[in-house]
Amino acid sequence: MTGVPGELLAQTLAGVRPADPVALAAGRERQARLTKPPGALGVLEDVGTQLCGLAGTCPPPPPFPATVAVFAGDHGVHAQGVTPWPQEVTTQMVANMLGGGAAVSVLARLAGADVVVVDVGVAAVLEGRDGFAGLLARKVRAGTRDLSVEAALTRDEVVAALEVGILVARELVAAGTRCLLTGDMGIANTTPSAALVAAFTGREPAEVTGRGTGIDDAALEHKTAVVRAALVRHNPDQGDPVGVLAAVGGLEHAALAGYVLAAAALRVPVVLDGVIAGAAALAAAALAPDCLAACVAGHRSAEPGHTAALEHLGLTPLVDLGLRLGEGTGAVLALPLVRAAAAVLGEMATFDSAGVADASG
């Protein structure tokens, strides 16, 4: 970390700045000259132009190589029965990811992306165990406290987790990554995600709490009640993002928020996954609104809280496949589209260069 807690976070926040207006204008102008009707490539044109503004150049650099960082953590609220899955599944799935057998592992191989798994808050001790070679051990604490009875984290723990995400992003970019993708693993993490989305958007818990791993109606009602009670207990102030994360967040949420902030400061695109990433992006945007210049919404999750988060952030998802797995799967599936958006601007002919007449004659 750094010698002074919060120093790295402050430095990163200071480095976040808006999209370059000159490069944005150049991107729009080039889009208009490509050999196609204006707007014919839809959202791809918006993403390509966004990449120009982020990089400060047109055409933008290719968003590749790419790496998915899967931030893993456990949650004290698991004790409230918000999911039927046992908590040890977090540890087991981390091993599955590192062994290459998880969905995100398969899809990342297909997309040509690397996967790193970051232990920011898994309840079990992972270091030194068979099958965990390659794990980034950055544990802040062994899981959060139960947000339904006390604050999930202290403010210092939130800052430490934010800085874990910042450091991981910095290390990946220094090693050559040019597109960051968000991933997550943590049984019960859709409960704090719903609480975070409600806190940052002002939506009612019933609007943003979903079925997670597929719970029935009775379990959903109970889960929603847990989220509602936590928000009443803590009354988080959306103007204090660190305080919101401390009250009802997860260690992976805080780390992902730091990862997003660092991507923005480094001028590298970050492709967001589902509701956990959406909740984290809400926290990041509350800390530094201009970080959204780096954010691409990979997909729309089936979780209702994700749609609420995307609407609040003003992000348009690239795909909508009804996914609700997490891990980074939706972000990885969207990666080829992000690469395509950059390639179109960099490689497609203009009307002038191809000798093609445009609509103006």
C-alpha atoms as a printed R data frame, in Angstrom:
    type eleno elety resid chain resno       x       y       z
1   ATOM     1    CA   MET     A     1   0.000   0.000   0.000
2   ATOM     2    CA   THR     A     2   1.198   3.538   0.723
3   ATOM     3    CA   GLY     A     3   2.731   5.017   3.830
4   ATOM     4    CA   VAL     A     4  -0.399   7.039   4.612
5   ATOM     5    CA   PRO     A     5  -3.818   5.310   4.421
6   ATOM     6    CA   GLY     A     6  -5.877   7.086   1.791
7   ATOM     7    CA   GLU     A     7  -2.907   8.718   0.059
8   ATOM     8    CA   LEU     A     8  -3.182   6.453  -2.972
9   ATOM     9    CA   LEU     A     9  -6.934   7.005  -3.141
10  ATOM    10    CA   ALA     A    10  -6.503  10.778  -2.997
11  ATOM    11    CA   GLN     A    11  -3.833  10.641  -5.700
12  ATOM    12    CA   THR     A    12  -6.090   8.549  -7.922
13  ATOM    13    CA   LEU     A    13  -9.119  10.796  -7.437
14  ATOM    14    CA   ALA     A    14  -6.974  13.773  -8.385
15  ATOM    15    CA   GLY     A    15  -6.021  12.000 -11.609
16  ATOM    16    CA   VAL     A    16  -9.574  11.387 -12.808
17  ATOM    17    CA   ARG     A    17 -10.583  13.902 -15.449
18  ATOM    18    CA   PRO     A    18 -13.287  14.284 -18.106
19  ATOM    19    CA   ALA     A    19 -13.135  12.909 -21.609
20  ATOM    20    CA   ASP     A    20 -10.969  14.977 -23.958
21  ATOM    21    CA   PRO     A    21 -13.420  17.240 -25.870
22  ATOM    22    CA   VAL     A    22 -11.140  17.631 -28.887
23  ATOM    23    CA   ALA     A    23 -10.714  13.862 -29.275
24  ATOM    24    CA   LEU     A    24 -14.451  13.348 -28.782
25  ATOM    25    CA   ALA     A    25 -15.182  15.826 -31.568
26  ATOM    26    CA   ALA     A    26 -12.606  14.143 -33.807
27  ATOM    27    CA   GLY     A    27 -14.215  10.778 -33.122
28  ATOM    28    CA   ARG     A    28 -17.654  12.043 -34.060
29  ATOM    29    CA   GLU     A    29 -16.316  13.701 -37.194
30  ATOM    30    CA   ARG     A    30 -14.514  10.532 -38.287
31  ATOM    31    CA   GLN     A    31 -17.619   8.431 -37.612
32  ATOM    32    CA   ALA     A    32 -19.501  10.701 -39.991
33  ATOM    33    CA   ARG     A    33 -16.911  10.128 -42.757
34  ATOM    34    CA   LEU     A    34 -16.782   6.325 -42.552
35  ATOM    35    CA   THR     A    35 -18.319   4.354 -45.426
36  ATOM    36    CA   LYS     A    36 -21.727   3.767 -43.853
37  ATOM    37    CA   PRO     A    37 -24.886   5.755 -43.223
38  ATOM    38    CA   PRO     A    38 -24.607   7.992 -40.142
39  ATOM    39    CA   GLY     A    39 -25.403   6.042 -36.995
40  ATOM    40    CA   ALA     A    40 -25.660   2.738 -38.834
41  ATOM    41    CA   LEU     A    41 -23.420   0.949 -36.327
42  ATOM    42    CA   GLY     A    42 -25.501   2.155 -33.426
43  ATOM    43    CA   VAL     A    43 -23.984   1.867 -29.964
44  ATOM    44    CA   LEU     A    44 -20.648   0.749 -31.442
45  ATOM    45    CA   GLU     A    45 -20.222   4.277 -32.766
46  ATOM    46    CA   ASP     A    46 -20.876   5.711 -29.310
47  ATOM    47    CA   VAL     A    47 -18.337   3.370 -27.722
48  ATOM    48    CA   GLY     A    48 -15.718   4.117 -30.359
49  ATOM    49    CA   THR     A    49 -16.134   7.842 -29.840
50  ATOM    50    CA   GLN     A    50 -16.006   7.342 -26.070
51  ATOM    51    CA   LEU     A    51 -12.704   5.489 -26.439
52  ATOM    52    CA   CYS     A    52 -11.338   8.456 -28.389
53  ATOM    53    CA   GLY     A    53 -12.282  10.857 -25.616
54  ATOM    54    CA   LEU     A    54 -10.754   8.591 -22.985
55  ATOM    55    CA   ALA     A    55  -7.455   8.126 -24.797
56  ATOM    56    CA   GLY     A    56  -7.280  11.701 -26.054
57  ATOM    57    CA   THR     A    57  -6.676  10.573 -29.616
58  ATOM    58    CA   CYS     A    58  -8.608   9.528 -32.729
59  ATOM    59    CA   PRO     A    59  -8.685   6.758 -33.697
60  ATOM    60    CA   PRO     A    60  -8.336   5.241 -30.237
61  ATOM    61    CA   PRO     A    61  -5.714   2.622 -29.374
62  ATOM    62    CA   PRO     A    62  -6.915  -1.005 -29.499
63  ATOM    63    CA   PRO     A    63  -8.468  -2.010 -26.137
64  ATOM    64    CA   PHE     A    64  -6.357  -5.151 -25.961
65  ATOM    65    CA   PRO     A    65  -4.698  -7.060 -24.259
66  ATOM    66    CA   ALA     A    66  -7.502  -7.372 -21.735
67  ATOM    67    CA   THR     A    67  -7.631  -8.742 -18.195
68  ATOM    68    CA   VAL     A    68 -10.550  -9.681 -15.955
69  ATOM    69    CA   ALA     A    69  -9.839  -9.024 -12.279
70  ATOM    70    CA   VAL     A    70 -12.165 -11.148 -10.144
71  ATOM    71    CA   PHE     A    71 -12.359  -9.604  -6.670
72  ATOM    72    CA   ALA     A    72 -13.489 -12.184  -4.134
73  ATOM    73    CA   GLY     A    73 -14.966 -11.610  -0.696
74  ATOM    74    CA   ASP     A    74 -17.425 -13.046   1.793
75  ATOM    75    CA   HIS     A    75 -20.336 -11.371   3.572
76  ATOM    76    CA   GLY     A    76 -21.505 -11.454   7.168
77  ATOM    77    CA   VAL     A    77 -25.104 -10.992   6.050
78  ATOM    78    CA   HIS     A    78 -24.949 -14.583   4.797
79  ATOM    79    CA   ALA     A    79 -25.933 -15.502   8.374
80  ATOM    80    CA   GLN     A    80 -29.391 -14.032   7.717
81  ATOM    81    CA   GLY     A    81 -30.281 -16.765   5.221
82  ATOM    82    CA   VAL     A    82 -30.393 -14.513   2.164
83  ATOM    83    CA   THR     A    83 -29.083 -17.314  -0.072
84  ATOM    84    CA   PRO     A    84 -29.356 -21.103   0.023
85  ATOM    85    CA   TRP     A    85 -25.723 -21.506  -1.007
86  ATOM    86    CA   PRO     A    86 -23.168 -22.221   1.754
87  ATOM    87    CA   GLN     A    87 -20.483 -19.615   2.312
88  ATOM    88    CA   GLU     A    88 -17.647 -22.028   1.547
89  ATOM    89    CA   VAL     A    89 -18.735 -21.960  -2.100
90  ATOM    90    CA   THR     A    90 -16.839 -18.659  -2.404
91  ATOM    91    CA   THR     A    91 -13.572 -20.446  -1.635
92  ATOM    92    CA   GLN     A    92 -14.477 -23.401  -3.829
93  ATOM    93    CA   MET     A    93 -15.302 -21.146  -6.774
94  ATOM    94    CA   VAL     A    94 -12.054 -19.235  -6.373
95  ATOM    95    CA   ALA     A    95 -10.267 -22.565  -6.750
96  ATOM    96    CA   ASN     A    96 -12.435 -23.377  -9.773
97  ATOM    97    CA   MET     A    97 -11.538 -20.077 -11.410
98  ATOM    98    CA   LEU     A    98  -7.842 -20.545 -10.792
99  ATOM    99    CA   GLY     A    99  -8.109 -24.050 -12.193
100 ATOM   100    CA   GLY     A   100  -9.729 -22.691 -15.358
101 ATOM   101    CA   GLY     A   101 -13.072 -24.418 -14.888
102 ATOM   102    CA   ALA     A   102 -15.404 -21.512 -14.102
103 ATOM   103    CA   ALA     A   103 -17.638 -19.852 -16.688
104 ATOM   104    CA   VAL     A   104 -15.531 -16.701 -16.648
105 ATOM   105    CA   SER     A   105 -12.426 -18.825 -17.249
106 ATOM   106    CA   VAL     A   106 -13.969 -20.496 -20.298
107 ATOM   107    CA   LEU     A   107 -15.327 -17.270 -21.784
108 ATOM   108    CA   ALA     A   108 -12.093 -15.377 -21.121
109 ATOM   109    CA   ARG     A   109 -10.104 -18.024 -22.991
110 ATOM   110    CA   LEU     A   110 -12.528 -17.693 -25.881
111 ATOM   111    CA   ALA     A   111 -12.149 -13.901 -25.897
112 ATOM   112    CA   GLY     A   112  -8.375 -13.992 -25.464
113 ATOM   113    CA   ALA     A   113  -8.498 -12.255 -22.072
114 ATOM   114    CA   ASP     A   114  -6.481 -13.099 -18.978
115 ATOM   115    CA   VAL     A   115  -8.077 -13.756 -15.594
116 ATOM   116    CA   VAL     A   116  -6.636 -12.822 -12.207
117 ATOM   117    CA   VAL     A   117  -8.377 -13.578  -8.923
118 ATOM   118    CA   VAL     A   118  -7.904 -11.185  -6.028
119 ATOM   119    CA   ASP     A   119  -8.643 -12.284  -2.470
120 ATOM   120    CA   VAL     A   120  -9.769  -9.008  -0.945
121 ATOM   121    CA   GLY     A   121 -12.024 -10.537   1.708
122 ATOM   122    CA   VAL     A   122 -12.586 -14.305   1.506
123 ATOM   123    CA   ALA     A   123 -13.459 -15.758   4.915
124 ATOM   124    CA   ALA     A   124 -11.161 -18.772   4.502
125 ATOM   125    CA   VAL     A   125  -7.364 -18.697   4.501
126 ATOM   126    CA   LEU     A   126  -6.343 -19.236   0.881
127 ATOM   127    CA   GLU     A   127  -2.599 -18.603   0.834
128 ATOM   128    CA   GLY     A   128  -0.433 -21.669   0.626
129 ATOM   129    CA   ARG     A   129  -3.239 -24.075  -0.230
130 ATOM   130    CA   ASP     A   130  -2.979 -26.498  -3.106
131 ATOM   131    CA   GLY     A   131  -4.593 -25.210  -6.287
132 ATOM   132    CA   PHE     A   132  -4.219 -21.531  -5.447
133 ATOM   133    CA   ALA     A   133  -1.086 -20.724  -7.419
134 ATOM   134    CA   GLY     A   134  -1.489 -17.338  -9.085
135 ATOM   135    CA   LEU     A   135  -3.948 -15.911  -6.567
136 ATOM   136    CA   LEU     A   136  -3.379 -12.266  -5.645
137 ATOM   137    CA   ALA     A   137  -3.561 -12.282  -1.834
138 ATOM   138    CA   ARG     A   138  -4.728  -8.794  -0.871
139 ATOM   139    CA   LYS     A   139  -7.102  -9.616   1.981
140 ATOM   140    CA   VAL     A   140  -8.290  -6.599   3.972
141 ATOM   141    CA   ARG     A   141 -10.266  -8.740   6.409
142 ATOM   142    CA   ALA     A   142 -11.875 -12.186   6.414
143 ATOM   143    CA   GLY     A   143 -15.313 -11.163   5.158
144 ATOM   144    CA   THR     A   144 -17.550  -8.284   6.152
145 ATOM   145    CA   ARG     A   145 -19.595  -7.957   9.308
146 ATOM   146    CA   ASP     A   146 -23.338  -8.595   9.153
147 ATOM   147    CA   LEU     A   147 -24.757  -5.395   7.661
148 ATOM   148    CA   SER     A   148 -28.165  -6.181   9.122
149 ATOM   149    CA   VAL     A   149 -26.895  -5.731  12.700
150 ATOM   150    CA   GLU     A   150 -23.838  -3.445  12.358
151 ATOM   151    CA   ALA     A   151 -21.781  -1.613   9.780
152 ATOM   152    CA   ALA     A   152 -20.276  -4.079   7.321
153 ATOM   153    CA   LEU     A   153 -16.892  -2.338   7.344
154 ATOM   154    CA   THR     A   154 -15.013   0.482   9.001
155 ATOM   155    CA   ARG     A   155 -14.094   3.518   6.949
156 ATOM   156    CA   ASP     A   156 -10.416   2.507   7.132
157 ATOM   157    CA   GLU     A   157 -11.285  -0.936   5.780
158 ATOM   158    CA   VAL     A   158 -13.184   0.632   2.899
159 ATOM   159    CA   VAL     A   159 -10.226   2.838   2.028
160 ATOM   160    CA   ALA     A   160  -7.882  -0.156   2.226
161 ATOM   161    CA   ALA     A   161 -10.119  -2.122  -0.161
162 ATOM   162    CA   LEU     A   162 -10.433   0.824  -2.539
163 ATOM   163    CA   GLU     A   163  -6.644   0.979  -2.642
164 ATOM   164    CA   VAL     A   164  -6.413  -2.763  -3.322
165 ATOM   165    CA   GLY     A   165  -8.481  -2.179  -6.457
166 ATOM   166    CA   ILE     A   166  -6.360   0.797  -7.452
167 ATOM   167    CA   LEU     A   167  -3.125  -1.141  -7.058
168 ATOM   168    CA   VAL     A   168  -4.405  -4.143  -8.999
169 ATOM   169    CA   ALA     A   169  -5.436  -1.889 -11.896
170 ATOM   170    CA   ARG     A   170  -2.073  -0.114 -11.828
171 ATOM   171    CA   GLU     A   171  -0.174  -3.393 -11.835
172 ATOM   172    CA   LEU     A   172  -2.192  -4.809 -14.710
173 ATOM   173    CA   VAL     A   173  -1.787  -1.696 -16.846
174 ATOM   174    CA   ALA     A   174   1.937  -1.533 -16.052
175 ATOM   175    CA   ALA     A   175   2.184  -5.147 -17.264
176 ATOM   176    CA   GLY     A   176   0.600  -4.241 -20.610
177 ATOM   177    CA   THR     A   177  -3.166  -4.586 -20.127
178 ATOM   178    CA   ARG     A   178  -5.057  -2.037 -22.219
179 ATOM   179    CA   CYS     A   179  -8.614  -2.944 -21.231
180 ATOM   180    CA   LEU     A   180  -9.731  -3.809 -17.713
181 ATOM   181    CA   LEU     A   181 -12.774  -5.987 -17.066
182 ATOM   182    CA   THR     A   182 -14.560  -6.333 -13.745
183 ATOM   183    CA   GLY     A   183 -15.236  -9.673 -12.089
184 ATOM   184    CA   ASP     A   184 -16.486 -10.715  -8.670
185 ATOM   185    CA   MET     A   185 -17.048 -13.748  -6.489
186 ATOM   186    CA   GLY     A   186 -18.807 -13.789  -3.135
187 ATOM   187    CA   ILE     A   187 -21.757 -15.808  -1.925
188 ATOM   188    CA   ALA     A   188 -24.543 -13.437  -0.737
189 ATOM   189    CA   ASN     A   189 -23.042 -10.439  -2.532
190 ATOM   190    CA   THR     A   190 -26.264  -9.480  -4.303
191 ATOM   191    CA   THR     A   191 -27.700  -8.463  -0.899
192 ATOM   192    CA   PRO     A   192 -25.151  -5.686  -0.224
193 ATOM   193    CA   SER     A   193 -25.347  -4.821  -3.917
194 ATOM   194    CA   ALA     A   194 -29.075  -4.155  -3.575
195 ATOM   195    CA   ALA     A   195 -28.457  -2.056  -0.467
196 ATOM   196    CA   LEU     A   196 -25.781  -0.028  -2.253
197 ATOM   197    CA   VAL     A   197 -27.967   0.546  -5.306
198 ATOM   198    CA   ALA     A   198 -30.867   1.661  -3.129
199 ATOM   199    CA   ALA     A   199 -28.617   3.969  -1.124
200 ATOM   200    CA   PHE     A   200 -27.015   5.622  -4.153
201 ATOM   201    CA   THR     A   201 -30.104   5.853  -6.393
202 ATOM   202    CA   GLY     A   202 -32.846   6.452  -3.839
203 ATOM   203    CA   ARG     A   203 -34.844   3.495  -5.189
204 ATOM   204    CA   GLU     A   204 -36.955   1.370  -2.860
205 ATOM   205    CA   PRO     A   205 -35.430  -1.964  -1.732
206 ATOM   206    CA   ALA     A   206 -38.226  -3.896  -3.450
207 ATOM   207    CA   GLU     A   207 -37.273  -2.252  -6.767
208 ATOM   208    CA   VAL     A   208 -33.617  -3.241  -6.641
209 ATOM   209    CA   THR     A   209 -33.477  -6.552  -4.768
210 ATOM   210    CA   GLY     A   210 -33.374  -9.606  -7.009
211 ATOM   211    CA   ARG     A   211 -33.295 -13.367  -6.850
212 ATOM   212    CA   GLY     A   212 -29.520 -13.667  -7.000
213 ATOM   213    CA   THR     A   213 -28.753 -17.354  -7.368
214 ATOM   214    CA   GLY     A   214 -32.428 -18.126  -7.992
215 ATOM   215    CA   ILE     A   215 -34.301 -17.895  -4.687
216 ATOM   216    CA   ASP     A   216 -38.072 -18.395  -4.463
217 ATOM   217    CA   ASP     A   217 -40.689 -15.761  -3.656
218 ATOM   218    CA   ALA     A   218 -40.564 -16.265   0.115
219 ATOM   219    CA   ALA     A   219 -36.786 -16.017   0.179
220 ATOM   220    CA   LEU     A   220 -36.895 -12.904  -2.012
221 ATOM   221    CA   GLU     A   221 -39.330 -11.265   0.401
222 ATOM   222    CA   HIS     A   222 -37.017 -12.084   3.294
223 ATOM   223    CA   LYS     A   223 -33.949 -10.808   1.414
224 ATOM   224    CA   THR     A   224 -35.737  -7.567   0.588
225 ATOM   225    CA   ALA     A   225 -36.701  -7.140   4.239
226 ATOM   226    CA   VAL     A   226 -33.059  -7.590   5.262
227 ATOM   227    CA   VAL     A   227 -31.984  -4.904   2.789
228 ATOM   228    CA   ARG     A   228 -34.754  -2.557   3.945
229 ATOM   229    CA   ALA     A   229 -33.910  -3.026   7.618
230 ATOM   230    CA   ALA     A   230 -30.213  -2.404   6.982
231 ATOM   231    CA   LEU     A   231 -30.951   0.865   5.201
232 ATOM   232    CA   VAL     A   232 -33.221   1.988   8.039
233 ATOM   233    CA   ARG     A   233 -30.610   1.025  10.629
234 ATOM   234    CA   HIS     A   234 -27.689   2.791   8.960
235 ATOM   235    CA   ASN     A   235 -29.473   5.559   7.012
236 ATOM   236    CA   PRO     A   236 -26.466   5.920   4.665
237 ATOM   237    CA   ASP     A   237 -25.777   9.322   3.142
238 ATOM   238    CA   GLN     A   238 -25.186   9.073  -0.616
239 ATOM   239    CA   GLY     A   239 -23.068  12.203  -0.344
240 ATOM   240    CA   ASP     A   240 -20.569  10.162   1.700
241 ATOM   241    CA   PRO     A   241 -19.611   7.276  -0.606
242 ATOM   242    CA   VAL     A   242 -17.030   5.825   1.780
243 ATOM   243    CA   GLY     A   243 -19.644   5.872   4.517
244 ATOM   244    CA   VAL     A   244 -22.185   4.101   2.295
245 ATOM   245    CA   LEU     A   245 -19.675   1.377   1.437
246 ATOM   246    CA   ALA     A   246 -18.802   1.010   5.115
247 ATOM   247    CA   ALA     A   247 -22.424   0.703   6.185
248 ATOM   248    CA   VAL     A   248 -23.765  -1.766   3.634
249 ATOM   249    CA   GLY     A   249 -21.051  -2.623   1.121
250 ATOM   250    CA   GLY     A   250 -18.691  -5.498   0.502
251 ATOM   251    CA   LEU     A   251 -14.936  -5.644   0.233
252 ATOM   252    CA   GLU     A   252 -15.226  -6.623  -3.429
253 ATOM   253    CA   HIS     A   253 -17.513  -3.632  -4.044
254 ATOM   254    CA   ALA     A   254 -14.952  -1.246  -2.577
255 ATOM   255    CA   ALA     A   255 -12.086  -2.897  -4.452
256 ATOM   256    CA   LEU     A   256 -14.035  -2.761  -7.714
257 ATOM   257    CA   ALA     A   257 -14.770   0.928  -7.125
258 ATOM   258    CA   GLY     A   258 -11.052   1.557  -6.720
259 ATOM   259    CA   TYR     A   259 -10.348  -0.480  -9.848
260 ATOM   260    CA   VAL     A   260 -12.802   1.684 -11.834
261 ATOM   261    CA   LEU     A   261 -11.286   4.893 -10.474
262 ATOM   262    CA   ALA     A   262  -7.783   3.746 -11.361
263 ATOM   263    CA   ALA     A   263  -8.858   2.797 -14.878
264 ATOM   264    CA   ALA     A   264 -10.202   6.309 -15.357
265 ATOM   265    CA   ALA     A   265  -7.072   7.919 -13.956
266 ATOM   266    CA   LEU     A   266  -4.911   5.719 -16.207
267 ATOM   267    CA   ARG     A   267  -7.130   6.503 -19.243
268 ATOM   268    CA   VAL     A   268  -7.831   2.823 -19.869
269 ATOM   269    CA   PRO     A   269 -11.359   1.538 -20.575
270 ATOM   270    CA   VAL     A   270 -13.046  -0.615 -17.945
271 ATOM   271    CA   VAL     A   271 -15.827  -2.965 -19.036
272 ATOM   272    CA   LEU     A   272 -18.355  -3.443 -16.253
273 ATOM   273    CA   ASP     A   273 -20.058  -6.738 -15.528
274 ATOM   274    CA   GLY     A   274 -23.384  -7.037 -13.702
275 ATOM   275    CA   VAL     A   275 -25.084  -5.823 -10.546
276 ATOM   276    CA   ILE     A   276 -22.028  -6.105  -8.274
277 ATOM   277    CA   ALA     A   277 -19.986  -4.025 -10.720
278 ATOM   278    CA   GLY     A   278 -22.912  -1.652 -11.163
279 ATOM   279    CA   ALA     A   279 -23.135  -1.083  -7.417
280 ATOM   280    CA   ALA     A   280 -19.390  -0.514  -7.271
281 ATOM   281    CA   ALA     A   281 -19.542   1.912 -10.200
282 ATOM   282    CA   LEU     A   282 -22.178   3.924  -8.335
283 ATOM   283    CA   ALA     A   283 -19.712   4.319  -5.478
284 ATOM   284    CA   ALA     A   284 -16.882   5.212  -7.848
285 ATOM   285    CA   ALA     A   285 -19.008   7.791  -9.652
286 ATOM   286    CA   ALA     A   286 -20.065   9.296  -6.326
287 ATOM   287    CA   LEU     A   287 -16.376   9.723  -5.482
288 ATOM   288    CA   ALA     A   288 -15.360  11.027  -8.928
289 ATOM   289    CA   PRO     A   289 -18.160  11.515 -11.501
290 ATOM   290    CA   ASP     A   290 -15.718  11.865 -14.375
291 ATOM   291    CA   CYS     A   291 -14.682   8.222 -13.959
292 ATOM   292    CA   LEU     A   292 -17.676   7.345 -16.139
293 ATOM   293    CA   ALA     A   293 -15.627   8.469 -19.156
294 ATOM   294    CA   ALA     A   294 -13.785   5.144 -18.792
295 ATOM   295    CA   CYS     A   295 -16.812   2.912 -18.119
296 ATOM   296    CA   VAL     A   296 -18.456   0.662 -20.676
297 ATOM   297    CA   ALA     A   297 -21.481  -1.345 -19.538
298 ATOM   298    CA   GLY     A   298 -20.800  -4.829 -20.831
299 ATOM   299    CA   HIS     A   299 -24.318  -6.158 -20.343
300 ATOM   300    CA   ARG     A   300 -27.613  -5.803 -18.515
301 ATOM   301    CA   SER     A   301 -28.031  -8.328 -15.727
302 ATOM   302    CA   ALA     A   302 -31.347  -9.978 -14.921
303 ATOM   303    CA   GLU     A   303 -31.011  -8.470 -11.426
304 ATOM   304    CA   PRO     A   304 -33.369  -5.447 -11.177
305 ATOM   305    CA   GLY     A   305 -30.794  -3.470  -9.248
306 ATOM   306    CA   HIS     A   306 -28.491  -3.518 -12.232
307 ATOM   307    CA   THR     A   307 -30.979  -1.736 -14.472
308 ATOM   308    CA   ALA     A   308 -31.465   0.864 -11.736
309 ATOM   309    CA   ALA     A   309 -27.700   1.353 -11.485
310 ATOM   310    CA   LEU     A   310 -27.249   1.650 -15.258
311 ATOM   311    CA   GLU     A   311 -30.054   4.198 -15.507
312 ATOM   312    CA   HIS     A   312 -28.591   6.265 -12.674
313 ATOM   313    CA   LEU     A   313 -25.138   6.161 -14.277
314 ATOM   314    CA   GLY     A   314 -26.463   6.860 -17.776
315 ATOM   315    CA   LEU     A   315 -24.772   3.787 -19.248
316 ATOM   316    CA   THR     A   316 -26.126   1.743 -22.162
317 ATOM   317    CA   PRO     A   317 -25.415  -2.007 -21.914
318 ATOM   318    CA   LEU     A   318 -23.875  -3.632 -24.975
319 ATOM   319    CA   VAL     A   319 -25.697  -6.947 -24.619
320 ATOM   320    CA   ASP     A   320 -28.785  -8.179 -22.777
321 ATOM   321    CA   LEU     A   321 -28.752 -11.967 -22.472
322 ATOM   322    CA   GLY     A   322 -30.606 -12.441 -19.202
323 ATOM   323    CA   LEU     A   323 -27.361 -13.275 -17.396
324 ATOM   324    CA   ARG     A   324 -27.204 -13.397 -13.597
325 ATOM   325    CA   LEU     A   325 -24.017 -15.353 -12.956
326 ATOM   326    CA   GLY     A   326 -21.524 -12.611 -12.193
327 ATOM   327    CA   GLU     A   327 -17.827 -13.561 -12.161
328 ATOM   328    CA   GLY     A   328 -17.186 -11.132 -15.034
329 ATOM   329    CA   THR     A   329 -19.004 -13.259 -17.614
330 ATOM   330    CA   GLY     A   330 -21.044 -10.425 -19.120
331 ATOM   331    CA   ALA     A   331 -18.011  -8.156 -19.350
332 ATOM   332    CA   VAL     A   332 -16.004 -10.829 -21.163
333 ATOM   333    CA   LEU     A   333 -18.825 -11.510 -23.608
334 ATOM   334    CA   ALA     A   334 -18.897  -7.796 -24.449
335 ATOM   335    CA   LEU     A   335 -15.145  -7.498 -24.979
336 ATOM   336    CA   PRO     A   336 -15.244  -8.341 -28.713
337 ATOM   337    CA   LEU     A   337 -17.774  -5.544 -29.207
338 ATOM   338    CA   VAL     A   338 -15.522  -3.022 -27.464
339 ATOM   339    CA   ARG     A   339 -12.615  -4.140 -29.618
340 ATOM   340    CA   ALA     A   340 -14.850  -3.865 -32.697
341 ATOM   341    CA   ALA     A   341 -15.806  -0.297 -31.797
342 ATOM   342    CA   ALA     A   342 -12.158   0.727 -31.780
343 ATOM   343    CA   ALA     A   343 -11.306  -1.281 -34.905
344 ATOM   344    CA   VAL     A   344 -14.069   0.357 -36.928
345 ATOM   345    CA   LEU     A   345 -12.655   3.802 -36.247
346 ATOM   346    CA   GLY     A   346  -9.094   2.724 -36.865
347 ATOM   347    CA   GLU     A   347  -9.493   0.474 -39.898
348 ATOM   348    CA   MET     A   348 -12.694   1.316 -41.770
349 ATOM   349    CA   ALA     A   349 -12.326   3.405 -44.908
350 ATOM   350    CA   THR     A   350 -13.708   6.896 -45.203
351 ATOM   351    CA   PHE     A   351 -15.785   8.042 -48.172
352 ATOM   352    CA   ASP     A   352 -12.816  10.042 -49.451
353 ATOM   353    CA   SER     A   353 -10.217   7.286 -49.091
354 ATOM   354    CA   ALA     A   354 -12.456   4.635 -50.674
355 ATOM   355    CA   GLY     A   355 -13.765   6.867 -53.459
356 ATOM   356    CA   VAL     A   356 -17.353   6.242 -52.359
357 ATOM   357    CA   ALA     A   357 -19.990   8.949 -52.759
358 ATOM   358    CA   ASP     A   358 -21.794   9.858 -49.568
359 ATOM   359    CA   ALA     A   359 -25.417  10.969 -49.179
360 ATOM   360    CA   SER     A   360 -24.492  14.578 -49.854
361 ATOM   361    CA   GLY     A   361 -23.241  13.600 -53.313
